[in-house]
């Protein structure tokens, strides 16, 4: 019997590439998106069962979980990006970012863990972001949520290993996708000149980023590995950047980030 994988955010970007790779490897794949009925036929991957799920709506998560079969692999991929000065972000927007990038994923994990523990095996892969290792200006809220997801992955792995369930965090550096990037900063804001500079440089880095297929390749390697690591950084110079973030003094790292993004 084919194993079953669940991929959130499966209709585009990294999620779609992961879904394609899983189908090619023989998995039965359940893919979620906000409005599966709106997908055109040429946007769907043959063989994938598409389900509605919105991470900002806990009721939709509960409905999805109630309809799921036994899941062998969960890929928590869906998310939302935000660039904005912390001072100018409403609490509602901040809470929404954490709901989509952290709390909703926790609900998904809690939904599949009982079945994985019962079958004494399972794999949960959380797609986080290397933003949690490089404190880029105006990405504080997004990076904080992704950092929390990464830490949760590592701690949760220590909880679930005893039941044969592994949890892995995958942190892409920059990935070239057309995923919507939410940006909040009024042109009359004191922050706007530096915000515009950082935003343009970040957009250029995304445009020059790796293909989402590279992330999918790494995910498949993890799935096919008996004893995967708990964390993987993926992208251009990912290994070097991760090492630098660990060994360089914090002040040096922050200074270089300000220099890169032209913050005086």
LUMTOR-424521 format. One record per residue: chain; z, x, y of N, C-alpha, C in turn; residue number from 1; residue in three letters. Coordinates in pm, whole numbers, padded with zeros to 5 digits, m for minus. Last residue first. Example, Ala and Ser with C-alpha at 12.3 -4.5 7.8 and 13.67 -1.06 7.14 Angstrom:
<rs>
R   chain      nc3      nc1      nc2     cac3     cac1     cac2      cc3      cc1      cc2   resi   resn
R       A    00708    01285   m00225    00714    01367   m00106    00787    01290    00003      2    ser
R       A    00780    01319   m00569    00780    01230   m00450    00780    01320   m00330      1    ala
</rs>
This chain:
<rs>
R   chain      nc3      nc1      nc2     cac3     cac1     cac2      cc3      cc1      cc2   resi   resn
R       A    00806    02197    05280    00873    02306    05351    01025    02297    05335    264    unk
R       A    00597    02148    05018    00713    02089    05084    00790    02202    05150    263    unk
R       A    00372    02198    04855    00366    02219    05000    00475    02144    05075    262    unk
R       A    00381    02202    04586    00349    02074    04648    00361    02076    04800    261    unk
R       A    00446    02469    04540    00324    02413    04480    00282    02286    04552    260    unk
R       A    00693    02485    04675    00578    02565    04719    00448    02507    04668    259    unk
R       A    00851    02317    04522    00829    02285    04664    00708    02361    04718    258    unk
R       A    00841    02462    04285    00785    02326    04289    00757    02285    04433    257    unk
R       A    00974    02691    04360    00833    02700    04324    00766    02564    04321    256    unk
R       A    01232    02589    04404    01160    02654    04514    01010    02660    04484    255    unk
R       A    01300    02504    04147    01286    02407    04255    01206    02464    04372    254    unk
R       A    01310    02753    04014    01217    02649    03970    01192    02548    04082    253    unk
R       A    01516    02881    04151    01382    02941    04150    01278    02836    04114    252    unk
R       A    01734    02715    04092    01690    02731    04230    01550    02787    04240    251    unk
R       A    01758    02747    03810    01723    02619    03869    01670    02630    04011    250    unk
R       A    01602    03032    03657    01713    02973    03734    01668    02846    03804    249    unk
R       A    01419    02987    03352    01422    03025    03493    01542    02962    03563    248    unk
R       A    01435    02875    03097    01494    03007    03120    01501    03048    03267    247    unk
R       A    01326    02617    03092    01452    02643    03022    01517    02773    03067    246    unk
R       A    01089    02620    03223    01188    02523    03269    01325    02547    03207    245    unk
R       A    00953    02809    03069    00992    02842    03207    01100    02748    03257    244    unk
R       A    00907    02660    02836    00990    02780    02831    01041    02816    02970    243    unk
R       A    00736    02467    02941    00863    02427    02882    00959    02545    02876    242    unk
R       A    00520    02624    03022    00594    02545    03121    00731    02504    03069    241    unk
R       A    00434    02723    02774    00481    02815    02878    00565    02742    02982    240    unk
R       A    00357    02483    02645    00460    02570    02589    00520    02664    02692    239    unk
R       A    00155    02383    02820    00278    02308    02794    00390    02397    02741    238    unk
R       A   m00092    02455    02919    00020    02548    02939    00155    02483    02908    237    unk
R       A   m00188    02122    02910   m00225    02256    02955   m00101    02340    02984    236    unk
R       A   m00002    01957    02642   m00088    01962    02760   m00120    02104    02798    235    unk
R       A    00321    01868    02534    00177    01871    02504    00097    01870    02634    234    unk
R       A    00624    01939    02373    00554    01932    02502    00405    01951    02474    233    unk
R       A    00841    01779    02152    00714    01849    02166    00662    01830    02309    232    unk
R       A    01143    01756    01966    01075    01754    02097    00947    01835    02093    231    unk
R       A    01237    01776    01714    01279    01658    01788    01208    01646    01922    230    unk
R       A    00996    01868    01459    01095    01899    01561    01131    01770    01636    229    unk
R       A    00960    01730    01125    00915    01757    01262    01030    01798    01353    228    unk
R       A    00919    01765    00824    01039    01798    00902    01001    01831    01046    227    unk
R       A    00672    01684    00730    00793    01639    00662    00918    01658    00747    226    unk
R       A    00402    01563    00920    00497    01672    00898    00625    01619    00835    225    unk
R       A    00245    01355    00996    00210    01421    00870    00301    01538    00835    224    unk
R       A    00345    01292    01245    00354    01193    01138    00332    01257    01001    223    unk
R       A    00270    01521    01385    00412    01490    01366    00430    01394    01249    222    unk
R       A   m00005    01493    01385    00055    01611    01320    00203    01586    01291    221    unk
R       A   m00029    01261    01537   m00067    01257    01397   m00011    01377    01321    220    unk
R       A    00056    01360    01787    00131    01252    01721    00099    01248    01573    219    unk
R       A   m00149    01540    01841   m00013    01589    01821    00073    01485    01750    218    unk
R       A   m00364    01362    01869   m00368    01465    01765   m00228    01518    01735    217    unk
R       A   m00280    01219    02096   m00293    01151    01967   m00295    01250    01851    216    unk
R       A   m00304    01419    02284   m00171    01364    02256   m00172    01293    02121    215    unk
R       A   m00578    01450    02277   m00493    01565    02243   m00352    01518    02211    214    unk
R       A   m00673    01209    02370   m00692    01239    02228   m00608    01358    02184    213    unk
R       A   m00644    01213    02642   m00540    01145    02563   m00554    01170    02413    212    unk
R       A   m00730    01539    02764   m00771    01411    02710   m00655    01346    02635    211    unk
R       A   m00545    01689    03036   m00605    01689    02903   m00646    01548    02863    210    unk
R       A   m00631    01683    03392   m00544    01685    03276   m00619    01681    03144    209    unk
R       A   m00751    01657    03629   m00780    01781    03556   m00699    01791    03427    208    unk
R       A   m00639    01424    03720   m00785    01427    03697   m00825    01548    03613    207    unk
R       A   m00378    01519    03752   m00407    01418    03650   m00556    01419    03616    206    unk
R       A   m00413    01692    03966   m00364    01746    03839   m00391    01649    03724    205    unk
R       A   m00492    01511    04162   m00586    01615    04120   m00545    01675    03986    204    unk
R       A   m00256    01366    04189   m00377    01299    04141   m00480    01400    04091    203    unk
R       A   m00095    01568    04297   m00062    01513    04165   m00184    01442    04105    202    unk
R       A   m00215    01604    04543   m00210    01716    04449   m00181    01667    04307    201    unk
R       A   m00174    01349    04657   m00311    01400    04637   m00314    01515    04535    200    unk
R       A    00109    01339    04660    00031    01239    04587   m00110    01289    04557    199    unk
R       A    00175    01548    04834    00217    01554    04693    00133    01459    04609    198    unk
R       A    00056    01447    05072    00019    01578    05018    00051    01586    04869    197    unk
R       A    00191    01203    05105    00044    01204    05089   m00002    01336    05028    196    unk
R       A    00455    01296    05140    00421    01208    05028    00271    01212    05000    195    unk
R       A    00438    01431    05380    00463    01508    05258    00430    01426    05134    194    unk
R       A    00376    01204    05550    00293    01325    05546    00312    01407    05418    193    unk
R       A    00589    01004    05488    00448    00987    05451    00365    01115    05450    192    unk
R       A    00852    01008    05562    00816    01079    05440    00665    01088    05419    191    unk
R       A    00869    00840    05774    00888    00984    05801    00847    01068    05680    190    unk
R       A    00617    00584    05762    00740    00645    05711    00748    00792    05749    189    unk
R       A    00381    00466    05820    00468    00498    05934    00602    00558    05891    188    unk
R       A    00270    00412    05576    00208    00519    05655    00293    00557    05776    187    unk
R       A    00507    00367    05312    00436    00317    05430    00384    00433    05514    186    unk
R       A    00488    00395    04978    00527    00472    05096    00443    00424    05214    185    unk
R       A    00447    00383    04647    00513    00307    04753    00555    00403    04864    184    unk
R       A    00228    00343    04377    00272    00430    04487    00329    00344    04599    183    unk
R       A    00155    00341    04035    00215    00268    04147    00267    00366    04253    182    unk
R       A   m00130    00400    03876   m00018    00477    03929    00039    00401    04050    181    unk
R       A   m00286    00282    03584   m00246    00254    03722   m00122    00333    03761    180    unk
R       A   m00484    00502    03390   m00366    00417    03399   m00324    00404    03545    179    unk
R       A   m00700    00649    03318   m00716    00561    03434   m00599    00464    03446    178    unk
R       A   m00615    00993    03242   m00637    00852    03206   m00656    00772    03334    177    unk
R       A   m00544    01296    03153   m00649    01231    03232   m00675    01091    03177    176    unk
R       A   m00216    01407    03177   m00318    01349    03090   m00418    01272    03176    175    unk
R       A    00007    01671    03191   m00081    01585    03270   m00192    01538    03178    174    unk
R       A    00213    01675    02959    00221    01737    03092    00137    01656    03190    173    unk
R       A    00396    01462    02734    00270    01510    02789    00291    01572    02928    172    unk
R       A    00635    01489    02507    00626    01491    02654    00492    01548    02699    171    unk
R       A    00781    01311    02256    00658    01384    02289    00638    01373    02440    170    unk
R       A    01060    01304    02046    01009    01284    02182    00886    01371    02203    169    unk
R       A    01154    01140    01746    01087    01254    01810    01043    01214    01951    168    unk
R       A    01362    01068    01479    01323    01028    01615    01272    01152    01688    167    unk
R       A    01372    00956    01139    01361    01063    01238    01313    01007    01372    166    unk
R       A    01571    00836    00886    01490    00797    01001    01490    00909    01104    165    unk
R       A    01750    00868    00681    01611    00904    00656    01516    00868    00769    164    unk
R       A    02006    00827    00755    01939    00715    00689    01792    00743    00661    163    unk
R       A    02078    01052    00890    02152    01022    00767    02091    00907    00688    162    unk
R       A    01928    01034    01123    01884    01125    01016    01952    01094    00883    161    unk
R       A    02044    00881    01324    01965    00813    01221    01916    00903    01107    160    unk
R       A    02186    01043    01502    02250    00924    01445    02177    00874    01321    159    unk
R       A    02007    01235    01580    02128    01279    01510    02204    01162    01447    158    unk
R       A    01827    01072    01714    01784    01142    01593    01904    01188    01511    157    unk
R       A    01974    01004    01939    01949    00903    01837    01906    00967    01706    156    unk
R       A    01961    01243    02085    02090    01195    02036    02072    01094    01923    155    unk
R       A    01683    01254    02134    01752    01364    02066    01886    01320    02008    154    unk
R       A    01632    01012    02267    01560    01046    02143    01636    01152    02064    153    unk
R       A    01789    01033    02497    01820    00931    02397    01756    00965    02263    152    unk
R       A    01645    01232    02628    01782    01260    02583    01824    01160    02476    151    unk
R       A    01410    01084    02681    01405    01208    02602    01543    01242    02545    150    unk
R       A    01502    00879    02840    01439    00847    02712    01434    00969    02621    149    unk
R       A    01589    01022    03062    01686    00947    02983    01631    00914    02845    148    unk
R       A    01343    01111    03152    01443    01208    03109    01548    01141    03021    147    unk
R       A    01227    00871    03229    01168    00946    03119    01264    01051    03063    146    unk
R       A    01396    00806    03444    01385    00715    03330    01329    00788    03208    145    unk
R       A    01348    01027    03611    01483    00999    03563    01480    00909    03440    144    unk
R       A    01078    01001    03674    01122    01116    03595    01261    01094    03537    143    unk
R       A    01089    00764    03831    01009    00770    03708    01058    00882    03617    142    unk
R       A    01254    00859    04040    01294    00743    03959    01220    00744    03826    141    unk
R       A    01115    01090    04143    01254    01096    04097    01291    00981    04004    140    unk
R       A    00881    01159    04254    00874    01108    04117    01014    01093    04058    139    unk
R       A    00916    01278    04496    00869    01140    04497    00845    01083    04357    138    unk
R       A    00865    01611    04378    00907    01519    04483    00840    01382    04468    137    unk
R       A    00931    01691    04039    00830    01677    04144    00879    01578    04250    136    unk
R       A    01101    01863    03841    01140    01764    03942    01045    01757    04060    135    unk
R       A    01015    01894    03529    00966    01948    03656    00994    01845    03766    134    unk
R       A    01112    01752    03320    01143    01896    03323    01098    01963    03453    133    unk
R       A    01017    01499    03343    01162    01513    03333    01206    01659    03337    132    unk
R       A    00747    01528    03328    00805    01509    03461    00956    01524    03459    131    unk
R       A    00658    01516    03077    00709    01646    03119    00765    01640    03261    130    unk
R       A    00765    01218    02916    00682    01285    03017    00743    01419    03052    129    unk
R       A    00736    01042    02617    00812    01055    02741    00720    01117    02847    128    unk
R       A    00698    00847    02352    00614    00921    02446    00688    00925    02580    127    unk
R       A    00876    00867    02061    00883    00819    02199    00797    00907    02288    126    unk
R       A    00853    00769    01738    00802    00868    01833    00802    00806    01971    125    unk
R       A    01025    00730    01446    01012    00674    01581    00967    00787    01673    124    unk
R       A    00997    00664    01108    00971    00761    01214    00952    00687    01345    123    unk
R       A    01168    00632    00793    01101    00579    00911    01085    00689    01015    122    unk
R       A    01378    00528    00523    01280    00618    00582    01215    00549    00702    121    unk
R       A    01525    00333    00392    01570    00473    00389    01463    00573    00435    120    unk
R       A    01491    00071    00414    01395    00139    00326    01420    00289    00318    119    unk
R       A    01703    00024    00590    01702   m00042    00460    01608    00028    00363    118    unk
R       A    01625    00164    00814    01746    00207    00741    01747    00149    00601    117    unk
R       A    01404    00009    00887    01386    00150    00850    01506    00202    00772    116    unk
R       A    01526   m00235    00950    01430   m00226    00840    01409   m00084    00793    115    unk
R       A    01688   m00158    01173    01747   m00216    01051    01655   m00206    00930    114    unk
R       A    01493   m00052    01366    01586    00035    01292    01648   m00031    01168    113    unk
R       A    01344   m00232    01514    01286   m00178    01391    01384   m00098    01306    112    unk
R       A    01508   m00309    01731    01441   m00410    01651    01388   m00358    01518    111    unk
R       A    01590   m00081    01853    01692   m00162    01786    01629   m00267    01696    110    unk
R       A    01339   m00009    01961    01404    00075    01860    01507   m00005    01782    109    unk
R       A    01303   m00213    02149    01208   m00196    02039    01270   m00116    01925    108    unk
R       A    01519   m00160    02319    01512   m00288    02248    01416   m00281    02130    107    unk
R       A    01438    00088    02415    01561    00080    02335    01562   m00050    02256    106    unk
R       A    01218    00007    02562    01198    00091    02444    01321    00089    02353    105    unk
R       A    01347   m00131    02769    01257   m00202    02678    01231   m00125    02551    104    unk
R       A    01489    00081    02893    01560   m00029    02827    01472   m00106    02729    103    unk
R       A    01264    00264    02977    01382    00300    02897    01439    00181    02820    102    unk
R       A    01050    00171    03122    01042    00307    03067    01161    00349    02982    101    unk
R       A    01117   m00091    03202    00989   m00064    03134    00990    00070    03062    100    unk
R       A    01371   m00061    03317    01349   m00161    03213    01224   m00127    03132     99    unk
R       A    01326    00133    03510    01411    00167    03396    01396    00065    03283     98    unk
R       A    01160   m00014    03683    01113    00111    03624    01194    00148    03500     97    unk
R       A    01335   m00221    03758    01213   m00251    03682    01156   m00129    03614     96    unk
R       A    01522   m00082    03906    01565   m00145    03781    01445   m00180    03694     95    unk
R       A    01352   m00011    04121    01417    00092    04039    01458    00035    03903     94    unk
R       A    01288   m00263    04223    01181   m00178    04170    01239   m00070    04079     93    unk
R       A    01543   m00345    04303    01467   m00426    04207    01356   m00343    04142     92    unk
R       A    01615   m00166    04496    01687   m00163    04369    01612   m00241    04261     91    unk
R       A    01324   m00026    04656    01424   m00131    04638    01493   m00116    04504     90    unk
R       A    01278    00288    04805    01251    00203    04687    01362    00099    04676     89    unk
R       A    01333    00468    05002    01253    00351    05039    01220    00260    04921     88    unk
R       A    01468    00683    04895    01530    00608    05005    01460    00475    05032     87    unk
R       A    01283    00797    04721    01397    00721    04668    01458    00632    04775     86    unk
R       A    00941    00763    04784    01066    00822    04828    01183    00736    04780     85    unk
R       A    00730    00740    04490    00788    00680    04611    00909    00760    04654     84    unk
R       A    00539    00659    04215    00564    00763    04315    00615    00695    04441     83    unk
R       A    00548    00563    03877    00583    00531    04016    00599    00659    04097     82    unk
R       A    00417    00409    03578    00442    00525    03663    00471    00482    03807     81    unk
R       A    00523    00268    03271    00470    00249    03405    00509    00367    03492     80    unk
R       A    00438    00215    02921    00524    00254    03032    00456    00229    03164     79    unk
R       A    00408    00253    02566    00387    00176    02690    00483    00220    02799     78    unk
R       A    00504    00392    02340    00411    00456    02434    00400    00384    02568     77    unk
R       A    00661    00439    02066    00697    00381    02196    00615    00452    02303     76    unk
R       A    00563    00385    01760    00523    00471    01871    00555    00398    02000     75    unk
R       A    00707    00374    01447    00705    00310    01579    00666    00415    01682     74    unk
R       A    00630    00340    01111    00622    00429    01227    00618    00344    01354     73    unk
R       A    00688    00129    00938    00711    00267    00894    00716    00365    01011     72    unk
R       A    00824   m00192    00940    00752   m00090    01016    00790    00048    00966     71    unk
R       A    00777   m00505    00788    00846   m00377    00782    00761   m00270    00850     70    unk
R       A    00642   m00728    01041    00671   m00691    00902    00755   m00564    00903     69    unk
R       A    00751   m00926    01324    00707   m00800    01264    00734   m00792    01114     68    unk
R       A    00844   m01138    01465    00719   m01158    01392    00675   m01035    01312     67    unk
R       A    01064   m01056    01606    01084   m01163    01506    00961   m01184    01418     66    unk
R       A    00949   m00880    01786    01031   m00826    01678    01050   m00930    01567     65    unk
R       A    00825   m01064    01965    00747   m00969    01886    00825   m00921    01765     64    unk
R       A    01052   m01191    02073    00951   m01268    02000    00868   m01177    01910     63    unk
R       A    01177   m00976    02201    01246   m01045    02092    01147   m01124    02007     62    unk
R       A    00983   m00922    02396    01018   m00818    02297    01084   m00883    02176     61    unk
R       A    00990   m01151    02544    00865   m01120    02473    00889   m01012    02368     60    unk
R       A    01247   m01131    02647    01216   m01241    02556    01088   m01213    02478     59    unk
R       A    01231   m00915    02822    01306   m00898    02697    01277   m01010    02598     58    unk
R       A    00985   m00793    03002    01029   m00925    02958    01098   m00913    02822     57    unk
R       A    00880   m00550    03043    00964   m00603    03151    01025   m00738    03115     56    unk
R       A    00715   m00508    02828    00845   m00439    02830    00937   m00488    02941     55    unk
R       A    00553   m00753    02664    00569   m00700    02799    00708   m00638    02808     54    unk
R       A    00320   m00828    02418    00455   m00777    02446    00455   m00715    02584     53    unk
R       A    00110   m00975    02176    00157   m00975    02315    00298   m00918    02323     52    unk
R       A   m00079   m00780    01946    00031   m00872    01974    00069   m00862    02121     51    unk
R       A   m00347   m00718    01728   m00295   m00710    01864   m00191   m00820    01888     50    unk
R       A   m00415   m00526    01463   m00356   m00657    01493   m00291   m00646    01631     49    unk
R       A   m00716   m00354    01400   m00585   m00356    01466   m00541   m00500    01490     48    unk
R       A   m00973   m00372    01303   m00864   m00361    01207   m00726   m00367    01268     47    unk
R       A   m01136   m00213    01574   m01146   m00291    01451   m01029   m00265    01356     46    unk
R       A   m00998   m00228    01887   m01023   m00136    01777   m01027   m00217    01648     45    unk
R       A   m01142   m00375    02181   m01054   m00379    02065   m01096   m00276    01961     44    unk
R       A   m01336   m00375    02365   m01215   m00301    02400   m01118   m00294    02283     43    unk
R       A   m01531   m00544    02282   m01564   m00400    02279   m01446   m00313    02322     42    unk
R       A   m01406   m00789    02327   m01428   m00744    02190   m01457   m00595    02183     41    unk
R       A   m01153   m00768    02582   m01289   m00795    02538   m01309   m00737    02398     40    unk
R       A   m00835   m00909    02622   m00914   m00794    02576   m01053   m00840    02534     39    unk
R       A   m00685   m01129    02675   m00777   m01086    02780   m00864   m00967    02738     38    unk
R       A   m00513   m01157    02468   m00623   m01254    02475   m00726   m01215    02581     37    unk
R       A   m00313   m00969    02516   m00418   m00938    02418   m00536   m01034    02424     36    unk
R       A   m00146   m00874    02763   m00227   m00995    02744   m00341   m00966    02646     35    unk
R       A    00006   m00639    02720    00062   m00753    02793   m00014   m00882    02766     34    unk
R       A    00005   m00518    02381   m00036   m00509    02521    00013   m00637    02589     33    unk
R       A    00044   m00341    02070    00087   m00437    02171    00020   m00411    02305     32    unk
R       A   m00079   m00329    01741   m00082   m00275    01876   m00041   m00379    01977     31    unk
R       A   m00031   m00234    01420   m00002   m00344    01512    00005   m00282    01651     30    unk
R       A   m00223   m00103    01160   m00169   m00084    01295   m00151   m00217    01367     29    unk
R       A   m00214    00057    00864   m00222   m00077    00918   m00153   m00071    01054     28    unk
R       A   m00374    00377    00835   m00258    00294    00866   m00299    00152    00900     27    unk
R       A   m00583    00556    00796   m00555    00456    00694   m00433    00369    00719     26    unk
R       A   m00665    00722    00993   m00585    00782    00886   m00540    00681    00782     25    unk
R       A   m00785    00549    01169   m00871    00645    01099   m00798    00708    00981     24    unk
R       A   m00556    00430    01271   m00650    00350    01191   m00739    00442    01108     23    unk
R       A   m00453    00650    01413   m00377    00590    01303   m00468    00508    01212     22    unk
R       A   m00647    00693    01609   m00617    00799    01512   m00543    00744    01390     21    unk
R       A   m00633    00453    01755   m00758    00493    01687   m00732    00596    01578     20    unk
R       A   m00371    00477    01855   m00407    00366    01766   m00534    00399    01688     19    unk
R       A   m00397    00698    02023   m00307    00704    01908   m00343    00597    01806     18    unk
R       A   m00574    00588    02212   m00614    00706    02133   m00527    00721    02009     17    unk
R       A   m00417    00383    02317   m00541    00350    02247   m00588    00466    02160     16    unk
R       A   m00209    00532    02434   m00182    00436    02327   m00305    00400    02248     15    unk
R       A   m00337    00677    02637   m00277    00747    02524   m00256    00652    02406     14    unk
R       A   m00569    00423    02738   m00506    00553    02756   m00456    00617    02628     13    unk
R       A   m00510    00090    02602   m00576    00188    02688   m00504    00322    02683     12    unk
R       A   m00374   m00075    02427   m00506   m00118    02472   m00579   m00015    02556     11    unk
R       A   m00114   m00033    02345   m00222    00016    02259   m00362   m00011    02312     10    unk
R       A    00163   m00052    02410    00064   m00007    02507   m00061    00045    02441      9    unk
R       A    00307    00059    02103    00315   m00020    02225    00219    00037    02329      8    unk
R       A    00233    00039    01768    00206    00117    01889    00218    00026    02010      7    unk
R       A    00345    00064    01445    00347   m00022    01563    00332    00067    01686      6    unk
R       A    00214    00094    01118    00258    00157    01242    00250    00055    01355      5    unk
R       A    00258    00087    00772    00237    00009    00894    00295    00082    01014      4    unk
R       A    00075    00222    00491    00191    00216    00579    00154    00142    00707      3    unk
R       A   m00086    00054    00222   m00092    00130    00345    00037    00115    00425      2    unk
R       A    00000    00084   m00120    00000    00000    00000    00000    00088    00125      1    unk
</rs>
